[in-house]
Amino acid sequence: MKVTEMMDLHGQVALVTGGASGIGLAYAEAMAEAGADVAIVDIHAAGAQEAADRVAAATGRRVIGIGADVSSEEETERMVAATVKQLGRLDICFANAGIAEHGAVIMDYDPKEWDRVISVNLTGVFLTDKAAAKHMTQQHRGSIINTASIYGLVGDFGMGAIGYTAAKGGVVQITRTLAVQLAPLQVRVNAIAPAFVHTNLGDGLLQETVTDPVVLAAHAEILRRTPLGRWGEPDDLKGIALFLASSASAYCTGYTYAVDGGWLAL
Ligand SMILES: NC(=O)c1ccc[n+]([C@@H]2O[C@H](COP(=O)([O-])OP(=O)(O)OC[C@H]3O[C@@H](n4cnc5c(N)ncnc54)[C@H](O)[C@@H]3O)[C@@H](O)[C@H]2O)c1
């Protein structure tokens, strides 16, 4: 089969959590641009609907917006049921929704912050994968793609990201375990590990417009530390998303793919 045919997603349906913004929105665009119909899920229902309308207008695909909180099993079950009801099937699921944390040295770190970050960044992935797997294993077909982070593979360089790194390390591990568990049922599970990408994560802390001198110093350090000499942009994640969603990656499961400007090579 030609690689262009492998990467053609016409006739398939993708769901993206955290799809109203940033990396999730880029995943949703990539899926629709390759021909899939898409469900954009976000805790901000209006944002999900606005993103869905924009992607539908740009691509001509059927794109729906769904409001759901991925830390609730009832809501992850509902988002999958609504996708199958409205778009007819589910072939590709991105467990992508995530939040930043208020980092601290461990002596000052509030356990409530730990619970908040783990509930979205790790439990949210578990619940999204569970809801998708229940559907995909019935049809013996599917690709689940979790958003991890380089912070699931190496330690934090100074932001106090204790819960975040623990959650993302957990995402790398659940990806391996589910890949083995679901392989006999022809459902593949992989993860993407971005480095630093300009998005709305952390209330603007990752945007180029920051002015706080402490944050600016961290930005400069990130730039200095990145071999390709720039931050990532959401569009940098589209290629790997399409590869892992499509049959171009038919023999790939259980692996976490870094998209990091060379961060892990250093
Ligand atoms: N931006 C980066 O530098 C970076 C690096 C590595 C990994 N990531 C990961 O990428 C993913 C996407 O983040 P982003 O950078 O695009 O940030 P973003 O803030 O632009 O997008 C995250 C989206 O998730 C939604 N969301 C938050 N909590 C939710 C919940 N409980 N249920 C449903 N939706 C929820 C938000 O409303 C938002 O639209 C996250 O998992 C993040 O940890 C980001």
The ligand as an SDF file (V2000), in Angstrom:
LIG
                    3D

 44 48  0  0  0  0  0  0  0  0999 V2000
    2.7650   22.7580   26.1290 N   0  0  0  0  0  0  0  0  0  0  0  0
    3.8000   22.0210   26.5050 C   0  0  0  0  0  0  0  0  0  0  0  0
    4.9340   22.5070   26.6060 O   0  0  0  0  0  0  0  0  0  0  0  0
    3.6020   20.5560   26.8070 C   0  0  0  0  0  0  0  0  0  0  0  0
    4.7320   19.7460   26.9140 C   0  0  0  0  0  0  0  0  0  0  0  0
    4.5770   18.3920   27.1740 C   0  0  0  0  0  0  0  0  0  0  0  0
    3.3210   17.8640   27.3340 C   0  0  0  0  0  0  0  0  0  0  0  0
    2.2260   18.6840   27.2340 N   0  0  0  0  0  0  0  0  0  0  0  0
    0.9270   18.0600   27.4070 C   0  0  0  0  0  0  0  0  0  0  0  0
    0.1230   18.3150   26.2810 O   0  0  0  0  0  0  0  0  0  0  0  0
   -1.2470   18.2030   26.6510 C   0  0  0  0  0  0  0  0  0  0  0  0
   -2.0180   19.3730   26.0880 C   0  0  0  0  0  0  0  0  0  0  0  0
   -1.5810   20.5600   26.7390 O   0  0  0  0  0  0  0  0  0  0  0  0
   -1.3600   21.9410   25.9710 P   0  0  0  0  0  0  0  0  0  0  0  0
    0.0360   22.3180   26.1710 O   0  0  0  0  0  0  0  0  0  0  0  0
   -1.9370   21.8760   24.6200 O   0  0  0  0  0  0  0  0  0  0  0  0
   -2.2060   22.9060   26.9330 O   0  0  0  0  0  0  0  0  0  0  0  0
   -3.5480   23.7450   26.7120 P   0  0  0  0  0  0  0  0  0  0  0  0
   -3.8510   24.3510   28.0350 O   0  0  0  0  0  0  0  0  0  0  0  0
   -3.4020   24.6590   25.5450 O   0  0  0  0  0  0  0  0  0  0  0  0
   -4.6260   22.6390   26.3530 O   0  0  0  0  0  0  0  0  0  0  0  0
   -5.1180   21.7390   27.3180 C   0  0  0  0  0  0  0  0  0  0  0  0
   -6.6150   21.5870   27.1440 C   0  0  0  0  0  0  0  0  0  0  0  0
   -7.0760   20.5920   28.0750 O   0  0  0  0  0  0  0  0  0  0  0  0
   -8.3130   21.0570   28.6220 C   0  0  0  0  0  0  0  0  0  0  0  0
   -8.5480   20.4100   29.9150 N   0  0  0  0  0  0  0  0  0  0  0  0
   -7.9350   20.6890   31.1070 C   0  0  0  0  0  0  0  0  0  0  0  0
   -8.4350   19.9070   32.0740 N   0  0  0  0  0  0  0  0  0  0  0  0
   -9.3780   19.1170   31.5020 C   0  0  0  0  0  0  0  0  0  0  0  0
  -10.2430   18.0990   31.9920 C   0  0  0  0  0  0  0  0  0  0  0  0
  -10.2470   17.7660   33.2940 N   0  0  0  0  0  0  0  0  0  0  0  0
  -11.0820   17.4870   31.1300 N   0  0  0  0  0  0  0  0  0  0  0  0
  -11.0800   17.8410   29.8180 C   0  0  0  0  0  0  0  0  0  0  0  0
  -10.3040   18.7980   29.2960 N   0  0  0  0  0  0  0  0  0  0  0  0
   -9.4590   19.4290   30.1260 C   0  0  0  0  0  0  0  0  0  0  0  0
   -8.1270   22.5560   28.7310 C   0  0  0  0  0  0  0  0  0  0  0  0
   -9.3850   23.2250   28.8490 O   0  0  0  0  0  0  0  0  0  0  0  0
   -7.3790   22.8860   27.4540 C   0  0  0  0  0  0  0  0  0  0  0  0
   -8.2630   23.2040   26.3980 O   0  0  0  0  0  0  0  0  0  0  0  0
   -1.2670   18.0900   28.1790 C   0  0  0  0  0  0  0  0  0  0  0  0
   -1.4320   16.7350   28.5570 O   0  0  0  0  0  0  0  0  0  0  0  0
    0.1010   18.5980   28.5670 C   0  0  0  0  0  0  0  0  0  0  0  0
    0.5310   18.0630   29.8070 O   0  0  0  0  0  0  0  0  0  0  0  0
    2.3410   20.0100   26.9700 C   0  0  0  0  0  0  0  0  0  0  0  0
  1  2  1  0
  2  3  2  0
  2  4  1  0
  4  5  1  0
  4 44  2  0
  5  6  2  0
  6  7  1  0
  7  8  2  0
  8  9  1  0
  8 44  1  0
  9 10  1  0
  9 42  1  0
 10 11  1  0
 11 12  1  0
 11 40  1  0
 12 13  1  0
 13 14  1  0
 14 15  2  0
 14 16  1  0
 14 17  1  0
 17 18  1  0
 18 19  2  0
 18 20  1  0
 18 21  1  0
 21 22  1  0
 22 23  1  0
 23 24  1  0
 23 38  1  0
 24 25  1  0
 25 26  1  0
 25 36  1  0
 26 27  1  0
 26 35  1  0
 27 28  2  0
 28 29  1  0
 29 30  1  0
 29 35  2  0
 30 31  1  0
 30 32  2  0
 32 33  1  0
 33 34  2  0
 34 35  1  0
 36 37  1  0
 36 38  1  0
 38 39  1  0
 40 41  1  0
 40 42  1  0
 42 43  1  0
M  CHG  2   8   1  16  -1
M  END
$$$$
